[in-house]
Amino acid sequence: MSLRTSGPGRLTGYGRLAPVRPSGGSSQIRFGGSPVRPRGLWQWARAKDSPLRHVDWVLVTAVLALALIGTLLVWSATQPSLRAASLNSRTYLEKQLLNVGIGLVFMAAASLASYRQLRLLAPVVYLGACLGLLVVLSPLGTTVNGAHSWISLPGGFQVEPSEFAKIGLILMLALILGDLRDRVPRPGPRELALALAVGAVPLALVARQPDLGVAVLLLVLLVGMIALSGIQLRWLAGLGVAGVLAGLAAWRMHVLKPYQMQRLAAFANPSAAASGRA
């Protein structure tokens, strides 16, 4: 087969291949003789392979509604005191809006990532969160409302590593318990011990701050994901008995501080707390 020309600078073809256009011609790309134009943003969003077609818009709407309600509550709760102190009444509103914007960016990035990428990021997020919890317990940490759980940043912003610990714990537990489906039908004692060990590290660091609310939430996440993993009922029952015994021991040994006991009592009996009896 040979390469033929039919004029200066124009290739007529190589065998049965289509002629090659010289530079400076049309920018359309041809596949099989039909032109393919670059898709616009609207065409990309409506395409079958677009990630936007696989988004749970009900969940996104619920998240946006909760973020809007929370922002309004923050503004209404802080505006009077700031105005009384002759300060900018929108200070906390602007910070909250910035936090919501950053959260939406992370949400979009996570929704566009595949589960394989999230599996690779799980150990990184978990270790980074644990490292942040260690930094909080160092002199670099800041105490706010009695909890030494914040890291101060320039510009008046603060970061709470325990929030990232929630995400890291969820990803690591999903990585440990979710990969079992290919090897065993349900988790056993080895996988249960590994999940408990992974959850114990951030739980102990958060309890050291101390932050009772986040510690309880991490414990609920740990137990909930283990229960949903399909573990045998006897192991789940044993875990429940061990948790009850640990709670009774902490109660009898006065591990919790008085204000923490009051919070638990108020949670158990909200009506008594509202009337001042708890």
C-alpha positions as CSV (number, residue, x, y, z in Angstrom):
1,M,0.0,0.0,0.0
2,S,1.3,3.4,-0.8
3,L,0.5,7.0,0.2
4,R,-0.8,9.1,-2.7
5,T,-1.3,12.8,-3.1
6,S,-3.6,14.7,-5.4
7,G,-2.3,18.2,-5.1
8,P,0.2,20.2,-3.1
9,G,0.0,19.4,0.6
10,R,-3.1,17.2,0.5
11,L,-3.1,13.5,1.3
12,T,-5.8,11.5,-0.5
13,G,-5.6,8.4,1.7
14,Y,-3.5,5.5,2.9
15,G,-5.3,2.4,1.6
16,R,-8.9,2.8,2.7
17,L,-8.3,5.4,5.4
18,A,-10.1,8.7,5.1
19,P,-8.1,11.7,3.7
20,V,-6.2,13.7,6.3
21,R,-7.1,17.3,6.4
22,P,-4.4,19.9,6.5
23,S,-4.0,22.1,9.6
24,G,-6.3,25.1,9.8
25,G,-9.3,23.2,8.5
26,S,-12.5,22.3,10.3
27,S,-12.3,21.4,14.0
28,Q,-14.9,18.7,13.7
29,I,-13.8,15.1,14.5
30,R,-15.0,12.4,12.2
31,F,-15.7,8.8,13.3
32,G,-17.0,6.6,10.6
33,G,-17.7,9.5,8.3
34,S,-20.1,11.4,10.7
35,P,-18.9,14.5,12.4
36,V,-18.7,14.6,16.3
37,R,-19.0,18.0,17.9
38,P,-17.8,18.7,21.5
39,R,-20.8,18.4,23.8
40,G,-21.9,21.5,25.8
41,L,-22.6,21.6,29.5
42,W,-26.3,20.9,29.1
43,Q,-25.7,18.0,26.7
44,W,-23.1,16.6,29.1
45,A,-25.6,16.8,32.0
46,R,-28.3,15.0,30.1
47,A,-26.1,12.3,28.6
48,K,-26.6,8.7,29.7
49,D,-23.1,8.5,31.0
50,S,-23.3,11.7,32.9
51,P,-22.7,11.4,36.7
52,L,-25.5,13.8,37.3
53,R,-28.1,11.2,36.2
54,H,-27.0,8.9,39.0
55,V,-27.3,11.5,41.8
56,D,-29.9,11.0,44.5
57,W,-31.6,14.3,44.2
58,V,-34.0,13.6,47.0
59,L,-31.0,13.2,49.4
60,V,-29.3,16.3,48.0
61,T,-32.4,18.3,48.5
62,A,-32.7,17.1,52.1
63,V,-29.1,18.0,52.8
64,L,-29.5,21.5,51.3
65,A,-32.7,22.0,53.3
66,L,-31.0,21.0,56.5
67,A,-28.0,23.2,55.7
68,L,-30.4,26.2,55.1
69,I,-32.3,25.6,58.3
70,G,-29.1,25.3,60.3
71,T,-27.7,28.5,58.8
72,L,-30.9,30.4,59.7
73,L,-30.8,29.0,63.2
74,V,-27.2,30.1,63.7
75,W,-28.0,33.6,62.4
76,S,-31.1,34.0,64.6
77,A,-29.2,32.8,67.7
78,T,-26.1,35.0,67.3
79,Q,-27.5,38.1,65.7
80,P,-29.0,39.7,68.9
81,S,-25.8,39.3,71.0
82,L,-23.5,40.6,68.3
83,R,-25.8,43.6,67.6
84,A,-25.9,44.3,71.4
85,A,-22.1,44.3,71.4
86,S,-22.0,46.7,68.4
87,L,-20.4,44.0,66.3
88,N,-21.1,42.8,62.8
89,S,-24.4,40.8,63.2
90,R,-23.6,38.7,60.1
91,T,-20.2,37.4,61.4
92,Y,-21.4,33.9,62.3
93,L,-23.7,33.9,59.3
94,E,-20.9,34.5,56.9
95,K,-18.7,31.8,58.5
96,Q,-21.6,29.3,58.4
97,L,-22.2,30.1,54.7
98,L,-18.5,29.5,54.0
99,N,-18.6,26.2,55.9
100,V,-21.7,25.2,53.9
101,G,-20.0,26.1,50.6
102,I,-16.9,24.1,51.5
103,G,-19.1,21.1,52.5
104,L,-20.9,21.2,49.2
105,V,-17.6,21.1,47.4
106,F,-16.5,18.0,49.3
107,M,-20.0,16.5,48.8
108,A,-19.7,17.0,45.0
109,A,-16.2,15.6,44.9
110,A,-17.3,12.5,46.9
111,S,-20.3,11.9,44.7
112,L,-18.3,12.0,41.5
113,A,-15.6,9.7,42.9
114,S,-16.0,5.9,42.3
115,Y,-16.2,3.5,45.2
116,R,-12.7,2.2,44.3
117,Q,-11.3,5.7,44.8
118,L,-13.1,5.9,48.2
119,R,-11.6,2.6,49.2
120,L,-8.2,4.0,48.5
121,L,-8.9,7.2,50.4
122,A,-10.4,5.4,53.5
123,P,-7.0,4.7,55.3
124,V,-5.8,8.2,54.5
125,V,-8.9,9.9,55.9
126,Y,-8.9,7.7,59.0
127,L,-5.2,8.2,59.8
128,G,-5.5,11.9,59.1
129,A,-8.4,12.3,61.4
130,C,-6.6,10.3,64.2
131,L,-3.6,12.5,63.7
132,G,-5.8,15.6,64.0
133,L,-7.2,14.2,67.3
134,L,-3.7,13.8,68.6
135,V,-2.8,17.4,67.6
136,V,-5.9,18.6,69.5
137,L,-4.7,17.0,72.7
138,S,-1.4,18.8,72.3
139,P,-0.8,22.5,73.2
140,L,-1.9,23.4,69.6
141,G,-5.5,22.5,70.6
142,T,-8.0,25.1,71.7
143,T,-10.7,24.7,74.4
144,V,-14.2,25.8,73.5
145,N,-17.2,25.3,75.8
146,G,-15.2,23.0,78.1
147,A,-14.0,20.7,75.3
148,H,-10.4,20.7,74.1
149,S,-11.4,19.6,70.6
150,W,-10.5,22.5,68.2
151,I,-7.6,23.7,66.2
152,S,-7.4,27.4,65.6
153,L,-6.5,28.6,62.1
154,P,-5.6,32.0,60.7
155,G,-8.5,34.3,60.0
156,G,-10.5,33.4,63.0
157,F,-11.5,29.9,61.7
158,Q,-11.4,26.7,63.7
159,V,-11.3,23.0,62.7
160,E,-12.8,20.2,64.7
161,P,-10.9,17.0,63.8
162,S,-13.6,14.8,65.4
163,E,-15.9,15.7,62.5
164,F,-13.4,14.1,60.1
165,A,-13.1,11.2,62.5
166,K,-16.8,10.3,61.8
167,I,-16.1,10.1,58.1
168,G,-12.9,8.2,58.6
169,L,-14.6,5.7,60.9
170,I,-17.4,5.1,58.4
171,L,-15.0,4.6,55.5
172,M,-12.7,2.2,57.4
173,L,-15.6,0.1,58.8
174,A,-17.1,-0.1,55.3
175,L,-13.7,-1.2,54.0
176,I,-13.3,-3.9,56.7
177,L,-16.8,-5.2,56.8
178,G,-17.8,-4.6,53.1
179,D,-14.9,-6.6,51.6
180,L,-16.0,-9.7,53.5
181,R,-18.7,-10.6,51.0
182,D,-16.2,-12.0,48.6
183,R,-14.6,-14.3,51.2
184,V,-17.0,-15.2,53.9
185,P,-20.8,-14.9,54.1
186,R,-20.8,-12.8,57.3
187,P,-18.2,-11.3,59.7
188,G,-16.7,-13.5,62.4
189,P,-14.9,-12.8,65.6
190,R,-11.7,-11.8,63.8
191,E,-13.5,-9.2,61.7
192,L,-15.4,-8.0,64.8
193,A,-12.2,-7.5,66.8
194,L,-10.6,-5.6,63.9
195,A,-13.7,-3.3,63.6
196,L,-13.7,-2.7,67.4
197,A,-10.0,-1.9,67.3
198,V,-10.5,0.6,64.5
199,G,-13.3,2.2,66.3
200,A,-11.6,2.3,69.7
201,V,-8.8,4.6,68.6
202,P,-10.8,7.7,67.6
203,L,-13.4,6.9,70.4
204,A,-10.7,7.0,73.1
205,L,-9.1,10.2,71.7
206,V,-12.5,12.0,71.6
207,A,-13.3,10.9,75.1
208,R,-10.0,12.3,76.2
209,Q,-10.9,15.8,75.1
210,P,-13.6,15.2,76.5
211,D,-16.5,15.5,74.1
212,L,-19.4,13.2,75.2
213,G,-21.7,14.0,72.3
214,V,-19.2,13.1,69.6
215,A,-18.1,10.0,71.6
216,V,-21.6,8.7,71.8
217,L,-22.1,9.4,68.1
218,L,-19.0,7.5,67.2
219,L,-20.1,4.6,69.4
220,V,-23.5,4.5,67.7
221,L,-21.8,4.5,64.3
222,L,-19.5,1.6,65.3
223,V,-22.3,-0.6,66.7
224,G,-24.7,0.3,63.9
225,M,-22.4,-0.6,61.1
226,I,-21.4,-3.8,62.8
227,A,-25.1,-4.7,63.2
228,L,-25.8,-4.0,59.6
229,S,-22.8,-6.0,58.4
230,G,-24.8,-9.3,58.9
231,I,-22.9,-10.5,61.9
232,Q,-24.3,-13.5,63.8
233,L,-26.8,-12.7,66.5
234,R,-24.8,-14.3,69.2
235,W,-21.8,-12.1,68.5
236,L,-24.1,-9.0,68.4
237,A,-25.7,-10.1,71.7
238,G,-22.3,-10.5,73.3
239,L,-21.3,-7.1,72.1
240,G,-24.5,-5.6,73.6
241,V,-23.9,-7.3,77.0
242,A,-20.3,-6.1,77.0
243,G,-21.5,-2.6,76.3
244,V,-24.0,-2.6,79.1
245,L,-21.4,-3.9,81.6
246,A,-18.9,-1.2,80.5
247,G,-21.5,1.4,80.9
248,L,-22.4,0.2,84.4
249,A,-18.7,0.1,85.4
250,A,-18.2,3.7,84.1
251,W,-21.3,4.7,86.1
252,R,-20.1,3.1,89.4
253,M,-16.6,4.3,89.0
254,H,-17.7,7.9,88.3
255,V,-15.8,8.1,85.1
256,L,-18.2,10.7,83.7
257,K,-18.1,14.2,85.0
258,P,-21.2,15.7,86.7
259,Y,-22.2,17.9,83.7
260,Q,-22.0,14.8,81.5
261,M,-24.2,12.9,83.9
262,Q,-26.7,15.8,83.7
263,R,-26.7,15.7,79.9
264,L,-27.4,11.9,79.9
265,A,-30.2,12.4,82.5
266,A,-31.7,15.2,80.4
267,F,-31.6,13.0,77.3
268,A,-33.3,10.2,79.1
269,N,-35.9,12.4,80.7
270,P,-36.3,15.7,78.7
271,S,-39.5,16.7,80.5
272,A,-37.7,16.7,83.9
273,A,-34.8,18.7,82.5
274,A,-37.2,21.3,81.1
275,S,-38.9,21.7,84.5
276,G,-35.6,21.9,86.3
277,R,-35.8,18.6,88.2
278,A,-32.9,17.1,86.3
